[in-house]
Amino acid sequence: MMIQFSLKCEADHRFDSWFKSATAFDTLHAAGMVSCPVCGSTRVDKALMAPRVQSGGTGPEEARETDCTPVAEALAKLRRKIEDTADYVGVDFAREARDMHDGLTPERSIYGEAKPEDARRLIEDGVPVAPLPFLPRRKAN
């Protein structure tokens, strides 16, 4: 199940985003990992809204790709750029990011998946990471 929140940044840009739960939003927000897709500000708050809960059928990714809003177009463009220029490392993201930060492997653009506690540790250790506003299309083995 996923929950959709209407959000707005300090510049009053309004956008929607999906989260695993309200607690997941609170955790990501407190870690500075929720940002405006228009200006990049992490000073984001929930806007007045009626929450939508997704329990099956069309997921948030499919719904976003059919939207014709400027934000949906920007998200689609960002997804294409990331998929074209970065390596998908799946569930090995935290290890790969840390190895690059520690100089054990050459730096390159990567994206993938990380458990919240692993992402939190990376941020606490100063590893430059950011959440993506979409789920990867590919899954690890």
ZAGUDREN-75128 format. One record per residue: residue in three letters; chain; x negated, y, z negated of N, C-alpha, C in turn. Coordinates in nm, 4 decimals. Each point is the difference from the previous one (the first is absolute). Layout:
REM ZAGUDREN-75128
PT   tordren   gudo        n_x        n_y        n_z       ca_x       ca_y       ca_z        c_x        c_y        c_z
PT       ALA      A          X          Y          Z          X          Y          Z          X          Y          Z
...
This chain:
REM ZAGUDREN-75128
PT   tordren   gudo        n_x        n_y        n_z       ca_x       ca_y       ca_z        c_x        c_y        c_z
PT       MET      A    -0.0841    -0.1167     0.0000     0.0841     0.1167     0.0000    -0.0893     0.1239     0.0000
PT       MET      A     0.0394     0.1022     0.0707    -0.0727     0.1265     0.0084     0.0980     0.1128    -0.0332
PT       ILE      A    -0.0560     0.1121    -0.0466     0.0826     0.1172    -0.0279    -0.0560     0.1186     0.0790
PT       GLN      A     0.0886     0.0793     0.0559    -0.0394     0.1160     0.0788     0.0240     0.1263    -0.0825
PT       PHE      A    -0.1019     0.0860    -0.0067     0.0132     0.1275    -0.0679    -0.0152     0.1133     0.1000
PT       SER      A     0.0786     0.1034    -0.0173    -0.0207     0.1258     0.0722    -0.0984     0.0795    -0.0839
PT       LEU      A    -0.1060     0.0478     0.0639    -0.1059     0.0705    -0.0707    -0.0224     0.1366     0.0621
PT       LYS      A    -0.0651     0.0883    -0.0753    -0.0394     0.1302     0.0544    -0.1325     0.0393    -0.0649
PT       CYS      A    -0.0816     0.0714     0.0780    -0.1293     0.0452    -0.0521     0.0119     0.1437    -0.0460
PT       GLU      A    -0.1106     0.0526    -0.0520    -0.0006     0.1369    -0.0507     0.0281     0.1029     0.1090
PT       ALA      A    -0.0239    -0.0371     0.1276     0.0287     0.0909     0.1120     0.1425    -0.0195     0.0519
PT       ASP      A     0.0794    -0.0778    -0.0732     0.1395    -0.0276     0.0318     0.0183    -0.0828     0.1273
PT       HIS      A    -0.1041    -0.0783     0.0390     0.0188    -0.0978     0.1082     0.0785    -0.1158    -0.0604
PT       ARG      A     0.1026    -0.0446     0.0691     0.0843    -0.1079    -0.0506    -0.0206    -0.1248     0.0847
PT       PHE      A    -0.0077    -0.1154    -0.0679    -0.0223    -0.1261     0.0689     0.0518    -0.1136    -0.0866
PT       ASP      A     0.0206    -0.1147     0.0614     0.0448    -0.1192    -0.0712    -0.1137    -0.0994    -0.0050
PT       SER      A    -0.0016    -0.0808    -0.1045    -0.0999    -0.1057    -0.0109     0.0608    -0.1168    -0.0773
PT       TRP      A    -0.0474    -0.1188     0.0318     0.0498    -0.1222    -0.0627    -0.1002    -0.0485    -0.1035
PT       PHE      A     0.0518    -0.0536    -0.1111    -0.0838    -0.0527    -0.1067     0.0583    -0.1323    -0.0474
PT       LYS      A    -0.0869    -0.0817    -0.0567     0.0447    -0.1294    -0.0496     0.1010     0.0165    -0.1136
PT       SER      A    -0.0186     0.1054    -0.0799     0.0910     0.0275    -0.1116    -0.0212     0.1440    -0.0447
PT       ALA      A     0.0863     0.0471    -0.0879    -0.0175     0.1341    -0.0564    -0.1288     0.0050    -0.0807
PT       THR      A    -0.0329    -0.1094    -0.0683    -0.1240    -0.0064    -0.0771    -0.1211     0.0072     0.0925
PT       ALA      A     0.0085    -0.0649     0.1157    -0.1111     0.0056     0.0968    -0.0213     0.1435     0.0465
PT       PHE      A     0.1092     0.0726     0.0265    -0.0139     0.1409     0.0360    -0.0692     0.0763    -0.1116
PT       ASP      A     0.0455    -0.0174    -0.1244    -0.0571     0.0732    -0.1130    -0.1492    -0.0290    -0.0148
PT       THR      A    -0.0392    -0.1253     0.0177    -0.1413    -0.0386    -0.0118    -0.0836     0.0656     0.1092
PT       LEU      A     0.0460    -0.0092     0.1246    -0.0726     0.0596     0.1120    -0.0047     0.1524    -0.0124
PT       HIS      A     0.1108     0.0587    -0.0392     0.0076     0.1453    -0.0155    -0.0988     0.0467    -0.1065
PT       ALA      A    -0.0043    -0.0696    -0.1150    -0.0905     0.0372    -0.1093    -0.1463    -0.0130     0.0416
PT       ALA      A    -0.0293    -0.0923     0.0925    -0.1376    -0.0201     0.0468    -0.0352     0.0946     0.1152
PT       GLY      A     0.0941     0.0865     0.0389    -0.0255     0.0928     0.1103    -0.0010    -0.0675     0.1353
PT       MET      A     0.0708    -0.1111     0.0114    -0.0010    -0.0779     0.1234     0.1250     0.0203     0.0856
PT       VAL      A     0.0842     0.0947    -0.0358     0.1163     0.0337     0.0816    -0.0289     0.1375     0.0599
PT       SER      A    -0.0037     0.0073     0.1322    -0.0346     0.1272     0.0625     0.0970     0.0344     0.1126
PT       CYS      A     0.0075     0.1282     0.0291     0.0865     0.0507     0.1060    -0.0591    -0.0374     0.1357
PT       PRO      A     0.0786    -0.0603     0.0892    -0.0517    -0.0356     0.1317    -0.0212     0.1211     0.0911
PT       VAL      A     0.0530     0.1143    -0.0382    -0.0142     0.1200     0.0821    -0.1269     0.0757    -0.0371
PT       CYS      A    -0.0173     0.0322    -0.1307    -0.1138     0.0833    -0.0414    -0.1032    -0.0734    -0.0845
PT       GLY      A     0.0318    -0.1226    -0.0448    -0.0955    -0.0777    -0.0789     0.0001     0.0300    -0.1487
PT       SER      A     0.0823     0.0929    -0.0459     0.0045     0.0348    -0.1417     0.0428    -0.1198    -0.0834
PT       THR      A    -0.0639    -0.0167    -0.1151     0.0413    -0.1050    -0.0934     0.0897     0.0555    -0.1100
PT       ARG      A     0.0344     0.1279     0.0095     0.0958     0.0606    -0.0934     0.1395    -0.0248     0.0569
PT       VAL      A     0.0483    -0.1204    -0.0250     0.1252    -0.0496     0.0576     0.0962    -0.0341    -0.1128
PT       ASP      A     0.1253     0.0327     0.0184     0.1040    -0.0343    -0.0962     0.1198    -0.0590     0.0729
PT       LYS      A     0.0831    -0.0702    -0.0758     0.1232    -0.0524     0.0577     0.0935     0.1167     0.0290
PT       ALA      A     0.0631    -0.0051     0.1155     0.1002     0.1003     0.0355     0.1365    -0.0531    -0.0425
PT       LEU      A     0.0964     0.0877    -0.0090     0.1355    -0.0415    -0.0316     0.0469    -0.0958     0.1081
PT       MET      A     0.0490    -0.1165    -0.0395     0.0338    -0.1024     0.0973     0.0877    -0.1072    -0.0616
PT       ALA      A     0.0520    -0.0828     0.0869     0.0690    -0.1210    -0.0418    -0.0896    -0.1157     0.0408
PT       PRO      A    -0.0588    -0.0747    -0.0950    -0.0935    -0.1068     0.0357     0.0656    -0.1062     0.0877
PT       ARG      A    -0.0765    -0.0487     0.0973     0.0427    -0.1123     0.0833    -0.0875    -0.1177    -0.0337
PT       VAL      A     0.0611    -0.1140    -0.0274    -0.0741    -0.1209    -0.0330     0.0106    -0.0947     0.1176
PT       GLN      A    -0.1135    -0.0530     0.0428    -0.0058    -0.0932     0.1121    -0.0134    -0.1399    -0.0561
PT       SER      A     0.0980    -0.0863     0.0224    -0.0068    -0.1346    -0.0555    -0.0097    -0.1081     0.1062
PT       GLY      A     0.0073     0.0344     0.1243    -0.0119    -0.0999     0.1056     0.0279     0.0638     0.1335
PT       GLY      A    -0.0101    -0.0774     0.1068     0.0256     0.0541     0.1334    -0.1136     0.0883     0.0459
PT       THR      A     0.0329     0.1105     0.0618    -0.1004     0.0908     0.0533    -0.0813     0.0600    -0.1138
PT       GLY      A    -0.1312    -0.0127     0.0068    -0.0891     0.0542    -0.1024    -0.0288     0.1459     0.0255
PT       PRO      A    -0.0715     0.0623    -0.0914    -0.0288     0.1425     0.0136    -0.0828     0.0317     0.1237
PT       GLU      A    -0.0876    -0.0894     0.0416    -0.0827     0.0273     0.1173     0.0853     0.0060     0.1266
PT       GLU      A     0.0906    -0.0964     0.0154     0.0850     0.0009     0.1185     0.0886     0.1237     0.0010
PT       ALA      A     0.0521     0.0382    -0.1151     0.0859     0.1173    -0.0068    -0.0771     0.1252     0.0377
PT       ARG      A    -0.1226     0.0146    -0.0488    -0.0799     0.1185     0.0293    -0.0327     0.0099     0.1478
PT       GLU      A    -0.0294    -0.1134     0.0632    -0.0412     0.0034     0.1395     0.1134     0.0396     0.0931
PT       THR      A     0.1239    -0.0123    -0.0448     0.1112     0.0398     0.0843     0.0416     0.1438    -0.0248
PT       ASP      A    -0.0509     0.0628    -0.1072     0.0304     0.1404    -0.0280    -0.0646     0.0884     0.1055
PT       CYS      A     0.0596     0.1161     0.0273    -0.0550     0.0954     0.0959    -0.0359     0.1308    -0.0678
PT       THR      A    -0.0253    -0.0037    -0.1295    -0.0350     0.1212    -0.0722    -0.1477     0.0301     0.0203
PT       PRO      A    -0.0406     0.1250    -0.0201    -0.1426     0.0333     0.0113    -0.0873    -0.0818    -0.0955
PT       VAL      A     0.0509    -0.0269    -0.1195    -0.0770    -0.0790    -0.0948    -0.0161    -0.1430     0.0502
PT       ALA      A     0.1081    -0.0593     0.0526    -0.0087    -0.1356     0.0538    -0.0973    -0.0056     0.1168
PT       GLU      A     0.0017     0.1015     0.0845    -0.0939     0.0050     0.1122    -0.1433     0.0126    -0.0495
PT       ALA      A    -0.0216     0.0813    -0.1036    -0.1343     0.0156    -0.0570    -0.0480    -0.1311    -0.0618
PT       LEU      A     0.0895    -0.0718    -0.0674    -0.0365    -0.1292    -0.0586    -0.0369    -0.1004     0.1082
PT       ALA      A     0.0773    -0.0035     0.1073    -0.0293    -0.0916     0.1100    -0.1350     0.0333     0.0635
PT       LYS      A    -0.0285     0.1274     0.0168    -0.1275     0.0435     0.0575    -0.1162    -0.0384    -0.0928
PT       LEU      A     0.0173     0.0216    -0.1304    -0.1018    -0.0371    -0.0974    -0.0248    -0.1498     0.0024
PT       ARG      A     0.1072    -0.0795     0.0048    -0.0143    -0.1457     0.0048    -0.0810    -0.0423     0.1219
PT       ARG      A     0.0349     0.0554     0.1172    -0.0731    -0.0355     0.1229    -0.1482     0.0344    -0.0113
PT       LYS      A    -0.0290     0.1187    -0.0539    -0.1396     0.0422    -0.0122    -0.0769    -0.0934    -0.0931
PT       ILE      A     0.0587    -0.0328    -0.1137    -0.0671    -0.0887    -0.0954    -0.0196    -0.1385     0.0601
PT       GLU      A     0.1040    -0.0547     0.0622    -0.0119    -0.1337     0.0583    -0.1010    -0.0032     0.1145
PT       ASP      A    -0.0149     0.1117     0.0727    -0.0941     0.0057     0.1123    -0.1442     0.0232    -0.0434
PT       THR      A    -0.0214     0.0655    -0.1152    -0.1358     0.0412    -0.0364    -0.0559    -0.0670    -0.1249
PT       ALA      A     0.0797    -0.0765    -0.0717    -0.0468    -0.0608    -0.1244     0.0160    -0.1518     0.0067
PT       ASP      A    -0.0800    -0.0696    -0.0800     0.0067    -0.1461    -0.0083     0.0980    -0.0398    -0.1098
PT       TYR      A     0.0905    -0.0910     0.0329     0.0931    -0.0533    -0.0990    -0.0730    -0.1104    -0.0770
PT       VAL      A    -0.0118     0.0161    -0.1331    -0.0721    -0.0976    -0.0812     0.0924    -0.0760    -0.0945
PT       GLY      A     0.1292     0.0211     0.0125     0.0983    -0.0751    -0.0784    -0.0188     0.0147    -0.1496
PT       VAL      A     0.0115    -0.1121    -0.0704    -0.0085     0.0004    -0.1461    -0.1428     0.0190    -0.0499
PT       ASP      A    -0.0979     0.0041     0.0891    -0.1391     0.0247    -0.0388    -0.0309     0.1489    -0.0092
PT       PHE      A     0.1025     0.0861     0.0091    -0.0231     0.1438     0.0045    -0.0820     0.0503    -0.1181
PT       ALA      A     0.0373    -0.0353    -0.1231    -0.0687     0.0525    -0.1183    -0.1477    -0.0399     0.0017
PT       ARG      A    -0.0295    -0.1247     0.0322    -0.1389    -0.0466     0.0039    -0.0777     0.0715     0.1090
PT       GLU      A     0.0591     0.0106     0.1188    -0.0668     0.0670     0.1128    -0.0271     0.1467    -0.0322
PT       ALA      A     0.0986     0.0697    -0.0555    -0.0162     0.1417    -0.0322    -0.1103     0.0190    -0.1050
PT       ARG      A    -0.0018    -0.0851    -0.1011    -0.1023     0.0104    -0.1049    -0.1381    -0.0305     0.0564
PT       ASP      A    -0.0114    -0.1032     0.0832    -0.1303    -0.0347     0.0599    -0.0544     0.1153     0.0845
PT       MET      A     0.0856     0.0661     0.0765    -0.0453     0.1148     0.0789    -0.0427     0.1140    -0.0913
PT       HIS      A     0.0790     0.0265    -0.1034    -0.0314     0.1081    -0.0937    -0.1332    -0.0250    -0.0712
PT       ASP      A    -0.0268    -0.1264    -0.0321    -0.1235    -0.0371    -0.0698    -0.1183    -0.0161     0.0942
PT       GLY      A     0.0224     0.0183     0.1314    -0.1089    -0.0106     0.0967    -0.0383    -0.1423     0.0359
PT       LEU      A     0.0843    -0.0972    -0.0343    -0.0305    -0.1400     0.0298     0.0347    -0.0376     0.1430
PT       THR      A     0.0927     0.0726     0.0603     0.0379    -0.0229     0.1401     0.0075     0.1357     0.0704
PT       PRO      A    -0.0169    -0.0003     0.1318     0.0068     0.1269     0.0733     0.1396     0.0623    -0.0105
PT       GLU      A     0.0031     0.1328    -0.0047     0.1288     0.0696    -0.0070     0.0725    -0.0081     0.1334
PT       ARG      A     0.1314    -0.0164    -0.0084     0.0875    -0.0008     0.1165     0.1406     0.0288    -0.0499
PT       SER      A     0.0877     0.0352     0.0899     0.1396     0.0249    -0.0375     0.0706    -0.1334    -0.0152
PT       ILE      A     0.0661    -0.0176    -0.1136     0.0739    -0.1236    -0.0262     0.1373     0.0343    -0.0566
PT       TYR      A     0.0908    -0.0949     0.0114     0.1275     0.0086    -0.0697     0.0425    -0.1412    -0.0333
PT       GLY      A     0.0848    -0.0137    -0.0995     0.0428    -0.1327    -0.0426     0.0932     0.0113    -0.1179
PT       GLU      A    -0.0055    -0.1001    -0.0832     0.0912    -0.0088    -0.1132    -0.0792    -0.0199    -0.1278
PT       ALA      A     0.0484     0.0605    -0.1087    -0.0649    -0.0150    -0.1302     0.1065    -0.0062    -0.1077
PT       LYS      A    -0.0280    -0.0756    -0.1026     0.0893    -0.0032    -0.1157    -0.0105     0.1363    -0.0691
PT       PRO      A     0.1085     0.0457    -0.0616    -0.0037     0.1312    -0.0658    -0.1160     0.0154    -0.0989
PT       GLU      A    -0.0274    -0.1045    -0.0771    -0.1088     0.0111    -0.0986    -0.1366     0.0118     0.0687
PT       ASP      A    -0.0175    -0.0673     0.1152    -0.1259     0.0126     0.0750    -0.0138     0.1395     0.0595
PT       ALA      A     0.1091     0.0545     0.0543    -0.0031     0.1355     0.0549    -0.0306     0.1009    -0.1104
PT       ARG      A     0.0584    -0.0195    -0.1155    -0.0243     0.0906    -0.1130    -0.1475    -0.0018    -0.0390
PT       ARG      A    -0.0612    -0.1198    -0.0055    -0.1417    -0.0104    -0.0347    -0.0881     0.0695     0.1037
PT       LEU      A     0.0346    -0.0160     0.1277    -0.0776     0.0678     0.1047     0.0043     0.1515    -0.0209
PT       ILE      A     0.1182     0.0533    -0.0247     0.0155     0.1439    -0.0205    -0.0779     0.0453    -0.1236
PT       GLU      A     0.0125    -0.0746    -0.1092    -0.0706     0.0345    -0.1241    -0.1513    -0.0012     0.0202
PT       ASP      A    -0.0489    -0.0875     0.0888    -0.1445    -0.0111     0.0261    -0.0474     0.0960     0.1085
PT       GLY      A     0.0890     0.0842     0.0506    -0.0398     0.0999     0.0982    -0.0101    -0.0505     0.1427
PT       VAL      A     0.0555    -0.1171     0.0275     0.0000    -0.0519     0.1364     0.1098     0.0739     0.0771
PT       PRO      A    -0.0347     0.0633     0.1119     0.1005     0.0793     0.0733     0.1001    -0.0893     0.0738
PT       VAL      A     0.1182    -0.0128    -0.0572     0.1080    -0.0779     0.0609     0.1283     0.0815    -0.0069
PT       ALA      A     0.0948    -0.0325     0.0864     0.1299     0.0671    -0.0006     0.1055    -0.0988     0.0469
PT       PRO      A     0.1196     0.0089    -0.0564     0.1068    -0.0893     0.0457     0.0505     0.0449     0.1369
PT       LEU      A     0.0406    -0.0956     0.0792     0.0585     0.0302     0.1300     0.1514     0.0067    -0.0149
PT       PRO      A     0.0655     0.0853     0.0769     0.1450     0.0131    -0.0114     0.0756    -0.1049     0.0815
PT       PHE      A    -0.0640    -0.1139     0.0258     0.0646    -0.1086     0.0725    -0.0645    -0.1314    -0.0410
PT       LEU      A     0.0697    -0.1092     0.0237    -0.0533    -0.1323    -0.0266    -0.0724    -0.0509     0.1244
PT       PRO      A    -0.1113    -0.0706    -0.0169    -0.0695    -0.0550     0.1170     0.0901    -0.0974     0.0754
PT       ARG      A    -0.0146    -0.0012     0.1329     0.0774    -0.0948     0.0814    -0.0541    -0.1408    -0.0138
PT       ARG      A    -0.1322    -0.0091    -0.0155    -0.0646    -0.1298    -0.0101    -0.0119    -0.0410    -0.1451
PT       LYS      A     0.0024    -0.1272    -0.0239    -0.0210    -0.0528    -0.1329    -0.1268    -0.0859     0.0024
PT       ALA      A    -0.0682    -0.0084    -0.1146    -0.1196    -0.0823    -0.0095     0.0397    -0.1463     0.0066
PT       ASN      A    -0.0972    -0.0841     0.0265     0.0244    -0.1454     0.0131     0.0832    -0.0512    -0.1118
